[in-house]
Amino acid sequence: MTTSTTPTLGGTFAFAEDLTVHRVGYGAMQLAGPHVFGPPADHDAALAVLREVIALGIDHIDTSDYYGPYVTNELIKEALHPYADDLVIVTKVGGRRDDEGNWLPAQSPAELRQGVLDNLERLGIDAIDVVNLRIMDESGVSIAERMETMASLQQEGLVRHLGVSTVSAAQVAEAQSIAPIVCVQNHYNLAHREDDELIDSLAEQGVAYVPYFPLGGFSPLQSSALEAVATRLGSTPMSVALAWLLQRSPNILLIPGTSSVAHLRENVAGAALPLSVEDVAELDAIG
């Protein structure tokens, strides 16, 4: 792991020797329709957001073929292909959507393989930089067979690096016993802090931690303490929440999502927001 202190986009982090990104990335999930299902209400606006991502210098986009389904990957390809050499696309497999938009597991070896192939096809690439194995059952179950499938796909050259998502510390260790992982993607934010110990452990190992729902997801963060710090700093609560995550640990990478160019710029502004020791202490108390 290497990090920089450059304030722009939170500095940088190396997933691996051949894969360095800015710590502020972009999550494409919200580009799909309501409840991450169907096409966006404004197709051109979605393309504009993706192009602004690149214009702002963001080089890490998080997506999945089951967002929409298929919608976000198709938009990414339409807006950005052929991709810049430094653009890192991270996707995930392990789920699918039915005709009503329900989220269903797709965890068999055949489904995981097909998930990787589908992402490759819709993104228009020969290999994916990072694929997260998304676990969609209880935290206590073994993920060894699924991880072995992912390791096989990596050995075939379809996947460059592996990650895991929605996992316990024990599952992370099990995954690492099978193949190296470069990131863990779990639910974490100011008010949802169950992974504090895991984050610190991964930081010692040089493994990235990528919190999903960094701003609360479908239930945005609401806190009087967060509002107070934002008011004092002349900023927004969401920018403060993102700045806190960046200061929480050097291995945290952000992928806040939005379907708005204005909100995208606001999220990026959070990366450069300095927080004092007093600010951080006040925010820490929220969790």
C-alpha positions as CSV (number, residue, x, y, z in Angstrom):
1,M,0.0,0.0,0.0
2,T,1.1,3.5,-0.7
3,T,-0.7,6.7,0.1
4,S,-0.1,10.4,-0.7
5,T,-1.0,13.5,1.2
6,T,-2.2,15.4,-1.9
7,P,-5.6,17.0,-1.0
8,T,-7.0,16.6,-4.5
9,L,-9.4,13.6,-4.5
10,G,-8.1,12.5,-1.1
11,G,-4.6,11.6,-2.3
12,T,-3.9,8.1,-3.7
13,F,-3.9,4.5,-2.7
14,A,-2.3,1.5,-4.4
15,F,-4.6,-1.6,-4.6
16,A,-1.5,-3.4,-6.0
17,E,1.8,-2.5,-7.6
18,D,0.1,-2.1,-10.9
19,L,-3.1,-0.4,-9.7
20,T,-3.1,3.1,-8.0
21,V,-6.2,5.2,-7.8
22,H,-7.3,8.5,-6.1
23,R,-9.0,7.8,-2.9
24,V,-12.2,9.5,-4.0
25,G,-13.9,7.4,-6.7
26,Y,-17.4,7.2,-8.1
27,G,-20.2,4.6,-7.5
28,A,-22.4,4.2,-10.6
29,M,-25.3,2.5,-8.9
30,Q,-27.6,5.6,-8.8
31,L,-27.4,6.0,-12.5
32,A,-30.0,3.4,-13.0
33,G,-33.7,4.0,-12.4
34,P,-35.6,4.1,-9.1
35,H,-34.5,1.4,-6.7
36,V,-31.5,0.7,-9.0
37,F,-34.0,-0.8,-11.5
38,G,-34.6,0.1,-15.1
39,P,-33.2,2.9,-17.2
40,P,-32.4,6.4,-15.9
41,A,-35.1,9.1,-16.2
42,D,-32.7,11.2,-18.2
43,H,-30.3,9.2,-20.3
44,D,-28.2,12.2,-21.4
45,A,-27.9,13.5,-17.8
46,A,-26.5,10.1,-16.8
47,L,-23.9,10.3,-19.5
48,A,-23.0,13.8,-18.5
49,V,-22.3,12.6,-14.9
50,L,-19.9,9.9,-16.1
51,R,-18.1,12.4,-18.3
52,E,-17.8,14.8,-15.5
53,V,-16.4,12.0,-13.3
54,I,-13.4,11.8,-15.7
55,A,-13.2,15.6,-16.1
56,L,-12.8,15.9,-12.3
57,G,-9.8,13.5,-12.4
58,I,-11.6,10.6,-10.8
59,D,-10.0,7.3,-11.9
60,H,-12.0,4.7,-10.0
61,I,-15.5,3.7,-11.0
62,D,-17.5,1.1,-9.0
63,T,-20.3,-0.7,-10.9
64,S,-22.0,-4.0,-11.4
65,D,-23.9,-5.7,-14.2
66,Y,-26.9,-6.3,-11.9
67,Y,-27.4,-2.5,-11.4
68,G,-30.4,-1.9,-13.6
69,P,-29.7,-4.7,-14.4
70,Y,-27.2,-4.0,-17.1
71,V,-28.0,-0.3,-17.2
72,T,-24.9,1.2,-15.5
73,N,-22.4,-0.9,-17.4
74,E,-24.1,0.0,-20.7
75,L,-24.0,3.7,-19.7
76,I,-20.3,3.5,-18.7
77,K,-19.4,2.0,-22.0
78,E,-21.5,4.5,-24.0
79,A,-20.0,7.5,-22.2
80,L,-16.4,6.5,-21.7
81,H,-15.3,3.7,-24.1
82,P,-12.6,3.5,-25.2
83,Y,-11.4,4.0,-21.6
84,A,-8.5,6.1,-20.4
85,D,-5.4,4.1,-19.6
86,D,-5.6,5.2,-15.9
87,L,-9.3,4.4,-15.4
88,V,-9.9,1.6,-13.0
89,I,-13.2,-0.1,-13.2
90,V,-14.3,-2.3,-10.2
91,T,-17.4,-4.5,-10.5
92,K,-19.0,-7.2,-8.4
93,V,-20.7,-10.5,-9.0
94,G,-22.8,-12.7,-6.8
95,G,-26.3,-11.3,-7.4
96,R,-29.0,-10.9,-9.9
97,R,-32.4,-9.1,-10.4
98,D,-35.7,-10.7,-11.2
99,D,-38.4,-9.1,-13.4
100,E,-39.8,-7.2,-10.4
101,G,-36.4,-5.8,-9.4
102,N,-35.8,-8.0,-6.4
103,W,-32.2,-8.6,-5.4
104,L,-31.4,-12.4,-5.5
105,P,-28.3,-14.4,-4.9
106,A,-26.3,-15.8,-7.9
107,Q,-23.6,-17.6,-6.0
108,S,-23.0,-20.9,-7.8
109,P,-19.7,-21.4,-9.7
110,A,-21.6,-21.2,-13.0
111,E,-23.4,-18.0,-12.0
112,L,-20.2,-16.3,-10.8
113,R,-18.4,-17.2,-14.0
114,Q,-21.4,-15.9,-16.1
115,G,-21.4,-12.7,-14.0
116,V,-17.8,-12.0,-14.9
117,L,-18.4,-12.7,-18.6
118,D,-21.5,-10.5,-18.6
119,N,-19.6,-7.6,-17.0
120,L,-16.8,-8.0,-19.6
121,E,-19.2,-8.0,-22.5
122,R,-21.3,-5.0,-21.4
123,L,-18.2,-2.9,-20.4
124,G,-16.5,-3.8,-23.6
125,I,-13.2,-5.0,-22.1
126,D,-11.1,-8.2,-22.1
127,A,-10.3,-8.2,-18.3
128,I,-11.7,-6.5,-15.3
129,D,-9.3,-4.6,-13.0
130,V,-11.0,-5.7,-9.8
131,V,-14.0,-7.9,-9.2
132,N,-15.6,-8.1,-5.8
133,L,-17.3,-11.4,-4.7
134,R,-20.5,-10.1,-3.1
135,I,-21.8,-12.5,-0.4
136,M,-25.5,-12.6,0.0
137,D,-26.1,-15.0,2.9
138,E,-25.2,-15.2,6.6
139,S,-21.9,-13.9,7.8
140,G,-21.0,-17.3,9.4
141,V,-21.0,-19.4,6.2
142,S,-17.9,-20.6,4.4
143,I,-17.1,-18.7,1.2
144,A,-14.3,-21.0,0.2
145,E,-15.9,-22.6,-2.9
146,R,-17.0,-19.3,-4.2
147,M,-13.6,-17.8,-3.7
148,E,-12.0,-20.7,-5.5
149,T,-14.2,-20.0,-8.5
150,M,-13.0,-16.3,-8.4
151,A,-9.4,-17.4,-8.1
152,S,-9.9,-19.6,-11.2
153,L,-11.3,-16.7,-13.2
154,Q,-8.2,-14.7,-12.1
155,Q,-5.9,-17.4,-13.3
156,E,-7.6,-17.4,-16.7
157,G,-6.8,-13.7,-17.0
158,L,-10.5,-12.5,-17.0
159,V,-10.0,-10.8,-13.6
160,R,-6.8,-8.9,-12.6
161,H,-7.5,-8.5,-8.9
162,L,-10.0,-9.9,-6.4
163,G,-12.0,-8.3,-3.6
164,V,-14.9,-9.4,-1.3
165,S,-18.0,-7.6,-0.3
166,T,-20.5,-7.8,2.6
167,V,-18.3,-10.1,4.6
168,S,-17.2,-10.7,8.1
169,A,-13.6,-10.6,9.3
170,A,-13.5,-14.4,9.4
171,Q,-14.7,-14.5,5.8
172,V,-12.0,-12.0,4.8
173,A,-9.4,-14.3,6.4
174,E,-10.9,-17.3,4.6
175,A,-10.8,-15.5,1.3
176,Q,-7.1,-14.6,1.8
177,S,-6.2,-18.2,2.5
178,I,-7.3,-19.0,-1.1
179,A,-6.1,-15.9,-3.1
180,P,-4.8,-12.4,-2.4
181,I,-7.5,-9.8,-2.1
182,V,-7.0,-6.1,-2.7
183,C,-10.2,-4.6,-1.2
184,V,-13.1,-5.2,1.1
185,Q,-16.4,-3.5,0.3
186,N,-18.8,-3.4,3.3
187,H,-21.5,-1.1,4.7
188,Y,-19.8,1.6,6.8
189,N,-20.3,5.3,7.5
190,L,-20.3,7.7,10.4
191,A,-23.4,6.1,12.0
192,H,-22.7,2.5,11.0
193,R,-19.3,1.5,12.5
194,E,-19.3,-2.2,13.1
195,D,-16.2,-2.6,10.9
196,D,-13.9,-0.4,12.9
197,E,-11.6,-3.3,13.9
198,L,-11.6,-4.8,10.5
199,I,-10.6,-1.4,8.9
200,D,-7.7,-1.1,11.2
201,S,-6.6,-4.7,10.5
202,L,-6.8,-4.2,6.7
203,A,-4.9,-1.0,7.0
204,E,-2.0,-2.9,8.6
205,Q,-2.1,-5.3,5.7
206,G,-2.2,-2.7,3.0
207,V,-5.7,-3.8,1.9
208,A,-8.2,-1.2,0.8
209,Y,-11.5,-0.8,2.6
210,V,-14.3,0.7,0.4
211,P,-17.5,1.6,2.3
212,Y,-20.7,1.4,0.5
213,F,-23.5,3.7,1.5
214,P,-20.9,6.2,2.8
215,L,-23.6,8.8,3.0
216,G,-26.3,6.5,4.4
217,G,-27.5,5.0,1.1
218,F,-31.3,4.8,0.8
219,S,-31.6,6.5,4.2
220,P,-29.3,9.5,4.2
221,L,-27.3,10.3,7.3
222,Q,-29.1,12.6,9.7
223,S,-27.4,13.9,12.9
224,S,-27.5,17.1,14.8
225,A,-23.8,16.8,15.5
226,L,-23.0,16.3,11.8
227,E,-25.2,19.4,11.0
228,A,-23.4,21.4,13.7
229,V,-19.9,20.6,12.3
230,A,-21.0,21.3,8.8
231,T,-22.5,24.7,9.8
232,R,-19.3,25.6,11.7
233,L,-17.2,24.8,8.7
234,G,-19.5,26.5,6.2
235,S,-19.9,23.2,4.4
236,T,-22.6,20.5,3.9
237,P,-23.2,17.5,6.1
238,M,-22.5,15.1,3.2
239,S,-19.1,16.7,2.5
240,V,-18.2,16.5,6.2
241,A,-19.3,12.8,6.3
242,L,-17.0,12.1,3.4
243,A,-14.1,14.1,4.8
244,W,-14.4,12.1,8.1
245,L,-14.2,8.8,6.2
246,L,-11.0,9.9,4.5
247,Q,-9.5,10.9,7.8
248,R,-10.7,7.8,9.5
249,S,-8.0,5.6,7.9
250,P,-5.6,5.9,4.9
251,N,-6.9,2.7,3.4
252,I,-10.4,3.9,3.0
253,L,-11.5,4.6,-0.6
254,L,-14.7,6.5,-1.3
255,I,-17.3,5.6,-4.0
256,P,-20.2,8.0,-3.3
257,G,-22.9,7.7,-5.9
258,T,-25.1,10.3,-7.5
259,S,-27.1,10.9,-10.7
260,S,-26.4,14.7,-10.5
261,V,-23.4,16.6,-11.8
262,A,-23.9,19.2,-9.0
263,H,-24.0,16.5,-6.3
264,L,-20.9,14.9,-7.8
265,R,-19.0,18.1,-7.5
266,E,-20.2,18.5,-3.9
267,N,-19.0,15.0,-3.1
268,V,-15.6,15.7,-4.5
269,A,-15.4,19.0,-2.5
270,G,-15.6,16.9,0.6
271,A,-12.2,15.3,-0.1
272,A,-10.5,18.7,0.4
273,L,-12.3,19.6,3.6
274,P,-9.9,19.8,6.5
275,L,-11.3,18.6,9.9
276,S,-9.7,19.6,13.2
277,V,-9.1,17.2,16.1
278,E,-12.1,18.7,17.8
279,D,-14.3,18.2,14.6
280,V,-13.2,14.6,14.4
281,A,-13.9,13.9,18.1
282,E,-17.4,15.4,17.8
283,L,-18.1,13.3,14.7
284,D,-16.6,10.1,16.2
285,A,-19.2,10.4,19.0
286,I,-22.0,9.9,16.4
287,G,-21.1,6.2,16.0
